[in-house]
Amino acid sequence: MSRYNSVIVLFIILILTGCSQKAPVVKIGKKSFANEDLLIMQALEDQRLGKYISAMSTFELLYEKSKKIDYLEREAMVSLLSKNKKEAYDLLNKSIDLYPKNLLFKKLLTQYYLQNKNYKNAEKVALEILKKEKTAQNLSLMGDIYMVQKSYKLALKYYQSSFKIDNSQKSLINMVSLMYRFLGKKEEAISYLETYVRLHEANKRVYFVLLRIYGQEKNINGLISTYKKLYQKFKTDEFAKKIIELLIYKKDKYDAIKFLKKSGYNPKMLLDIYSSSGDYTDAYKVAKKLYKKTKNVDFLGKMAIFQYEANRKKLNKKILKSVSEKFEIVLKDFQDPLYLNYYGYLLIDHDLDVKKGVRLVKRALEIEPKSLFYLDSLAWGYYKLNKCKKAYEIIKKFAKDSDEPEVLLHYRKILKCIKEDK
């Protein structure tokens, strides 16, 4: 039997009949003899410990002494868990003869046949049950029986009938999985799932089936839409993260920003998207909110950078002063090389305080000595101090291989300075 078929049989045995190894409820009503409740406890404990033969014997004794059908039903259920196939078969047939109108014994016999891969007899008994009791559960059982026989069209017929009666998520998943995996009805399967999650209160399992299908179909929009529904329903970071990952994969920064703003999920990610998109004005606003909320000077440093970049084409003394004041606060306690270099370069490039700028860049290089950006800043600082030879010794090592316009501009000016000095 395939792994899929084994799962079906196990599911039928343990779920459909309620035949669990954990202590089940036995309806005893009024006691028939003195130690009845003691024997019940003994039978249930033996069943819990996997002592099925002993549990069956005790349930048999309980039935003989009380003639309560509940004990015979429990004995028949436990017989399916035991390894004694003949004893289970004989007990089930004896029980059916004694109580021909009790459909539970026939259901258990159906499961016995399924356990032993006797699918034709399982089908025969299940059809008898269905004639007397046309329930969603029994229709689903017929679907399972045809499923293990690979009679997929018949299985689908019964799953659909079951779904029409109870509209349950279990019936839906059985039906959809069969359509998609074995009958090639992919669009119809997806349509069933999409309609269900739109009109009904679906649990996570239904959504995950839809996600798995969308993943196999490489339907990115479908994945995003489904994760958005899951996030709207459960508000967990796991689903929000998936939405952002998919939107970024799709290169849809607009929708990523829209989702992050609306949901409030991960403002740092919103900050990064604004920054990488060159939207420094909005990046500044997010950084400002985060700084006010956390008092983390890292966000103040980001504010300084974004303020400078947003106003690069209209810089004036007021803006440069505001940016500088922010960097001064940041660098009191936070010696991050990014901010050391950025502020240092700003002081150099705008001739605000070239010597201080060089000192700041050198501190950045102590932390990251191989950074070409920081080395370029240092070379530019030496150039501004008319130390062109010193600047040239630094920049000549990497400028020719660089494709950065600013680095190439610096190199040309430093080279020109060297020639003029000569």
C-alpha positions as CSV (number, residue, x, y, z in Angstrom):
1,M,0.0,0.0,0.0
2,S,1.3,3.5,-0.9
3,R,2.0,6.0,1.9
4,Y,-1.1,8.0,0.8
5,N,-3.4,4.9,1.1
6,S,-2.0,4.0,4.5
7,V,-2.8,7.4,5.7
8,I,-6.4,7.1,4.5
9,V,-6.9,3.8,6.2
10,L,-5.4,5.0,9.5
11,F,-7.5,8.2,9.3
12,I,-10.7,6.1,8.8
13,I,-9.9,3.8,11.7
14,L,-9.0,6.4,14.3
15,I,-11.2,9.3,13.3
16,L,-14.3,8.0,11.6
17,T,-15.1,5.5,14.5
18,G,-13.5,7.5,17.3
19,C,-11.4,4.5,18.0
20,S,-8.5,6.1,19.8
21,Q,-5.9,4.5,22.0
22,K,-6.5,7.3,24.5
23,A,-9.1,6.7,27.1
24,P,-12.4,7.0,25.3
25,V,-15.8,7.6,26.8
26,V,-17.9,4.5,27.4
27,K,-21.6,5.0,28.1
28,I,-22.5,2.7,30.9
29,G,-25.7,4.2,32.3
30,K,-27.0,2.4,35.4
31,K,-24.6,-0.2,36.8
32,S,-25.6,-3.8,36.1
33,F,-23.3,-5.5,38.6
34,A,-21.0,-4.7,41.5
35,N,-17.6,-4.3,40.0
36,E,-18.7,-3.0,36.6
37,D,-16.9,0.4,36.9
38,L,-13.7,-1.3,38.1
39,L,-13.7,-3.5,35.0
40,I,-14.3,-0.5,32.7
41,M,-11.2,1.2,34.2
42,Q,-9.2,-1.9,33.7
43,A,-10.3,-2.3,30.1
44,L,-9.5,1.3,29.2
45,E,-6.1,1.3,30.9
46,D,-5.2,-1.9,29.0
47,Q,-6.3,-0.2,25.8
48,R,-4.2,2.9,26.6
49,L,-1.1,0.7,27.2
50,G,-1.6,-1.2,23.9
51,K,-2.7,-4.4,25.7
52,Y,-5.5,-4.9,23.2
53,I,-6.1,-8.7,23.7
54,S,-6.5,-8.1,27.4
55,A,-8.8,-5.0,26.8
56,M,-10.9,-7.1,24.4
57,S,-11.3,-9.8,27.0
58,T,-12.5,-7.4,29.7
59,F,-14.9,-5.6,27.3
60,E,-16.3,-9.1,26.3
61,L,-16.8,-9.9,30.0
62,L,-18.5,-6.6,30.6
63,Y,-20.9,-7.3,27.6
64,E,-21.7,-10.9,28.8
65,K,-22.5,-9.7,32.3
66,S,-24.5,-6.6,31.3
67,K,-25.6,-7.2,27.7
68,K,-24.9,-3.5,27.0
69,I,-24.2,-3.0,23.3
70,D,-21.6,-0.3,24.2
71,Y,-19.2,-2.9,25.5
72,L,-19.5,-5.0,22.4
73,E,-19.0,-2.0,20.2
74,R,-15.9,-1.1,22.2
75,E,-14.5,-4.6,21.9
76,A,-15.1,-4.6,18.2
77,M,-13.2,-1.2,17.9
78,V,-10.3,-2.5,19.9
79,S,-10.1,-5.6,17.8
80,L,-9.1,-3.5,14.8
81,L,-6.1,-2.3,16.8
82,S,-5.0,-5.8,17.7
83,K,-2.9,-8.0,15.4
84,N,-5.3,-11.0,15.6
85,K,-7.0,-10.6,12.2
86,K,-9.1,-13.8,12.5
87,E,-10.5,-12.9,15.9
88,A,-11.3,-9.4,14.7
89,Y,-13.1,-10.7,11.6
90,D,-15.1,-13.3,13.6
91,L,-16.1,-10.8,16.2
92,L,-17.3,-8.3,13.7
93,N,-19.4,-10.8,11.8
94,K,-20.8,-12.2,15.0
95,S,-21.7,-8.7,16.1
96,I,-23.4,-7.9,12.8
97,D,-25.5,-11.1,13.1
98,L,-26.5,-10.2,16.6
99,Y,-27.3,-6.5,15.7
100,P,-28.1,-6.3,12.0
101,K,-29.5,-2.8,12.3
102,N,-26.4,-1.4,14.0
103,L,-24.4,0.2,11.3
104,L,-21.3,0.8,13.4
105,F,-20.3,-2.9,13.2
106,K,-20.6,-2.7,9.4
107,K,-18.5,0.4,9.4
108,L,-15.9,-1.4,11.5
109,L,-16.0,-4.3,9.1
110,T,-15.4,-1.9,6.2
111,Q,-12.3,-0.7,8.0
112,Y,-11.2,-4.2,8.7
113,Y,-11.3,-4.9,4.9
114,L,-9.4,-1.7,4.2
115,Q,-6.7,-2.6,6.8
116,N,-6.2,-5.9,5.0
117,K,-6.4,-4.4,1.5
118,N,-9.6,-6.2,0.6
119,Y,-11.0,-3.2,-1.2
120,K,-13.7,-5.0,-3.1
121,N,-15.4,-6.3,0.1
122,A,-14.8,-2.9,1.7
123,E,-16.6,-1.3,-1.2
124,K,-19.5,-3.8,-1.0
125,V,-20.1,-3.3,2.7
126,A,-19.7,0.5,2.5
127,L,-22.4,0.6,-0.3
128,E,-24.7,-1.3,2.0
129,I,-24.2,1.3,4.7
130,L,-24.7,4.1,2.2
131,K,-28.1,2.7,1.1
132,K,-29.3,2.9,4.7
133,E,-27.5,6.1,5.8
134,K,-26.6,8.6,3.2
135,T,-24.5,10.9,5.3
136,A,-21.5,13.1,4.3
137,Q,-19.3,10.9,6.4
138,N,-20.4,7.7,4.6
139,L,-20.1,9.3,1.2
140,S,-16.6,10.5,2.1
141,L,-15.8,6.9,3.2
142,M,-16.8,5.6,-0.3
143,G,-14.6,8.3,-1.8
144,D,-11.7,7.0,0.3
145,I,-12.3,3.4,-0.8
146,Y,-12.3,4.3,-4.5
147,M,-9.3,6.5,-3.9
148,V,-7.1,3.6,-2.6
149,Q,-8.3,1.6,-5.6
150,K,-7.2,4.5,-7.9
151,S,-10.7,4.8,-9.2
152,Y,-10.3,8.6,-9.2
153,K,-13.4,9.6,-11.1
154,L,-15.7,7.5,-8.8
155,A,-13.8,8.9,-5.8
156,L,-14.4,12.4,-6.9
157,K,-18.1,11.7,-7.4
158,Y,-18.5,10.7,-3.8
159,Y,-16.3,13.5,-2.4
160,Q,-18.4,16.0,-4.3
161,S,-21.6,14.5,-3.0
162,S,-20.2,14.6,0.5
163,F,-19.2,18.3,0.1
164,K,-22.7,19.2,-1.1
165,I,-24.2,17.8,2.1
166,D,-21.8,19.2,4.8
167,N,-19.8,21.8,2.9
168,S,-16.9,20.8,5.2
169,Q,-13.3,21.7,4.8
170,K,-12.3,18.1,5.0
171,S,-14.5,17.2,2.0
172,L,-13.3,20.2,0.1
173,I,-9.6,19.3,0.6
174,N,-10.3,15.6,-0.4
175,M,-12.1,16.8,-3.5
176,V,-9.6,19.5,-4.5
177,S,-6.5,17.3,-3.9
178,L,-8.0,14.6,-6.1
179,M,-8.8,17.0,-8.9
180,Y,-5.4,18.7,-8.9
181,R,-3.1,15.7,-8.4
182,F,-4.8,12.9,-10.3
183,L,-7.5,14.2,-12.7
184,G,-5.7,17.2,-14.2
185,K,-8.6,19.5,-13.2
186,K,-6.3,22.2,-11.9
187,E,-8.3,25.3,-12.7
188,E,-11.5,23.8,-11.3
189,A,-9.6,22.8,-8.1
190,I,-8.3,26.3,-7.7
191,S,-11.7,27.8,-8.3
192,Y,-13.3,25.6,-5.6
193,L,-10.6,26.8,-3.1
194,E,-10.8,30.4,-4.1
195,T,-14.6,30.4,-3.8
196,Y,-14.5,28.7,-0.5
197,V,-12.1,31.1,1.2
198,R,-14.1,34.0,-0.2
199,L,-17.4,32.9,1.0
200,H,-16.7,30.8,4.1
201,E,-14.7,30.9,7.4
202,A,-11.8,28.7,6.3
203,N,-9.1,27.4,8.6
204,K,-5.4,27.6,7.9
205,R,-5.3,24.1,6.3
206,V,-7.5,25.2,3.4
207,Y,-5.4,28.3,2.8
208,F,-2.2,26.2,2.9
209,V,-3.6,23.8,0.3
210,L,-4.3,26.8,-1.9
211,L,-0.8,28.2,-1.3
212,R,0.8,24.8,-2.2
213,I,-1.1,24.8,-5.5
214,Y,-0.3,28.4,-6.3
215,G,3.4,27.6,-5.5
216,Q,3.4,24.7,-7.9
217,E,1.7,26.8,-10.5
218,K,4.2,29.6,-9.9
219,N,1.3,32.0,-9.4
220,I,2.9,34.8,-7.5
221,N,-0.2,37.0,-7.5
222,G,-2.2,34.2,-6.1
223,L,0.3,33.6,-3.4
224,I,0.4,37.3,-2.4
225,S,-3.4,37.5,-2.4
226,T,-3.7,34.4,-0.2
227,Y,-1.0,35.5,2.2
228,K,-2.8,38.9,2.5
229,K,-6.1,37.0,3.5
230,L,-4.2,35.0,6.0
231,Y,-2.5,38.1,7.5
232,Q,-5.9,39.9,7.6
233,K,-7.3,37.0,9.5
234,F,-4.5,36.0,11.9
235,K,-2.3,39.2,12.0
236,T,1.0,37.1,12.4
237,D,4.4,38.4,11.4
238,E,5.0,35.1,9.5
239,F,2.4,36.0,6.9
240,A,3.4,39.7,6.7
241,K,7.0,38.6,6.0
242,K,5.9,36.3,3.2
243,I,3.9,39.1,1.6
244,I,6.9,41.5,1.6
245,E,9.2,38.8,0.3
246,L,6.9,38.0,-2.6
247,L,6.3,41.7,-3.5
248,I,10.1,42.4,-3.5
249,Y,10.7,39.2,-5.6
250,K,8.1,40.6,-8.0
251,K,9.9,44.0,-7.8
252,D,6.6,45.7,-6.8
253,K,8.0,48.3,-4.4
254,Y,4.8,50.3,-4.6
255,D,2.6,47.5,-3.2
256,A,5.2,46.6,-0.6
257,I,5.3,50.2,0.7
258,K,1.5,50.3,0.6
259,F,1.2,47.1,2.6
260,L,3.9,48.1,5.1
261,K,2.2,51.5,5.7
262,K,-1.2,50.0,6.1
263,S,-0.3,47.1,8.3
264,G,2.4,48.8,10.4
265,Y,4.5,45.7,10.1
266,N,8.3,46.2,10.3
267,P,8.9,50.0,9.9
268,K,12.6,49.3,9.5
269,M,11.8,47.4,6.3
270,L,9.7,50.3,5.1
271,L,12.7,52.6,5.8
272,D,15.0,50.3,3.7
273,I,12.6,50.2,0.8
274,Y,12.2,54.0,0.7
275,S,16.0,54.4,1.0
276,S,16.8,51.9,-1.8
277,S,14.1,53.5,-4.0
278,G,15.8,56.9,-3.5
279,D,12.7,58.3,-1.7
280,Y,14.7,60.1,0.9
281,T,11.9,62.4,2.0
282,D,9.7,59.5,3.1
283,A,12.7,57.6,4.4
284,Y,13.5,60.7,6.6
285,K,9.9,60.7,8.0
286,V,10.0,57.0,9.0
287,A,13.5,57.4,10.5
288,K,12.2,60.4,12.5
289,K,9.3,58.4,13.9
290,L,11.5,55.5,14.8
291,Y,14.0,57.9,16.5
292,K,11.2,59.5,18.5
293,K,9.9,56.1,19.5
294,T,13.2,54.4,20.4
295,K,15.7,57.2,21.0
296,N,18.2,55.0,19.1
297,V,20.8,57.4,17.6
298,D,21.3,55.0,14.7
299,F,17.9,56.4,13.4
300,L,19.2,59.9,14.0
301,G,22.2,59.2,11.9
302,K,19.9,57.9,9.1
303,M,17.8,61.1,9.5
304,A,21.0,63.1,8.8
305,I,21.8,61.1,5.7
306,F,18.3,61.2,4.3
307,Q,18.0,65.0,5.0
308,Y,21.2,65.6,3.1
309,E,20.3,63.3,0.2
310,A,16.7,64.7,-0.1
311,N,18.1,68.3,-0.3
312,R,21.2,67.6,-2.4
313,K,20.1,69.9,-5.2
314,K,19.1,72.7,-2.9
315,L,21.7,72.6,-0.1
316,N,22.2,75.8,1.9
317,K,23.8,76.7,5.2
318,K,20.7,76.1,7.2
319,I,20.3,72.5,5.9
320,L,24.1,71.7,6.3
321,K,23.9,73.0,9.9
322,S,20.9,70.9,10.7
323,V,22.6,67.8,9.2
324,S,25.9,68.5,11.0
325,E,24.1,68.9,14.4
326,K,22.5,65.5,14.0
327,F,25.9,63.9,13.2
328,E,27.5,65.6,16.2
329,I,24.9,64.0,18.5
330,V,25.2,60.6,16.9
331,L,29.0,60.5,17.0
332,K,29.2,61.3,20.7
333,D,28.3,57.7,21.6
334,F,28.0,55.8,18.4
335,Q,31.2,55.4,16.4
336,D,29.8,53.8,13.3
337,P,32.1,54.0,10.3
338,L,29.3,54.9,8.0
339,Y,28.4,58.0,9.9
340,L,32.1,58.9,10.6
341,N,32.8,58.8,6.9
342,Y,29.6,60.5,5.7
343,Y,30.0,63.4,8.1
344,G,33.7,63.6,7.5
345,Y,33.1,63.8,3.7
346,L,30.4,66.4,4.1
347,L,32.8,68.6,6.1
348,I,35.5,68.1,3.5
349,D,33.4,68.5,0.4
350,H,31.6,71.7,1.5
351,D,34.8,73.2,3.0
352,L,33.1,73.4,6.4
353,D,36.0,72.0,8.4
354,V,38.4,69.9,6.2
355,K,40.8,69.0,9.0
356,K,38.1,67.7,11.2
357,G,36.6,65.9,8.2
358,V,39.9,64.1,7.6
359,R,40.1,63.1,11.3
360,L,36.6,61.6,11.1
361,V,37.4,59.6,7.9
362,K,40.6,58.3,9.5
363,R,38.6,57.0,12.4
364,A,36.3,55.2,10.0
365,L,39.3,53.6,8.2
366,E,40.5,52.3,11.6
367,I,37.4,50.3,11.7
368,E,37.2,49.4,8.0
369,P,40.7,50.0,6.5
370,K,39.9,48.4,3.1
371,S,36.8,50.5,2.3
372,L,37.4,52.2,-1.1
373,F,34.7,54.8,-0.3
374,Y,36.5,55.8,2.9
375,L,39.9,55.9,1.1
376,D,38.4,58.1,-1.6
377,S,37.1,60.5,1.2
378,L,40.6,60.6,2.7
379,A,42.2,61.3,-0.6
380,W,39.7,64.1,-1.3
381,G,40.4,65.6,2.1
382,Y,44.2,65.7,1.5
383,Y,43.4,67.3,-1.9
384,K,41.4,70.0,-0.1
385,L,44.4,70.5,2.2
386,N,46.7,70.9,-0.9
387,K,48.4,67.6,-0.1
388,C,48.0,66.4,-3.6
389,K,50.9,63.9,-3.6
390,K,49.6,62.3,-0.5
391,A,46.1,62.2,-2.0
392,Y,47.5,60.7,-5.2
393,E,49.3,57.9,-3.4
394,I,45.9,56.8,-1.9
395,I,43.6,57.2,-4.9
396,K,45.9,55.8,-7.7
397,K,45.5,52.3,-6.2
398,F,41.8,52.0,-7.1
399,A,40.6,54.9,-9.1
400,K,41.3,53.5,-12.6
401,D,39.2,50.4,-11.9
402,S,36.3,52.4,-10.4
403,D,33.1,53.2,-12.3
404,E,32.0,55.7,-9.6
405,P,31.7,59.2,-11.3
406,E,32.6,60.9,-8.1
407,V,35.8,58.8,-7.6
408,L,36.8,59.5,-11.2
409,L,36.2,63.2,-10.8
410,H,38.4,63.3,-7.6
411,Y,41.1,61.3,-9.4
412,R,41.2,63.7,-12.4
413,K,41.4,66.8,-10.1
414,I,44.1,65.2,-7.9
415,L,46.1,64.2,-11.0
416,K,45.8,67.8,-12.4
417,C,47.0,69.2,-9.1
418,I,50.0,66.9,-9.2
419,K,50.9,68.1,-12.7
420,E,50.4,71.8,-11.7
421,D,52.8,71.3,-8.8
422,K,55.4,69.9,-11.0
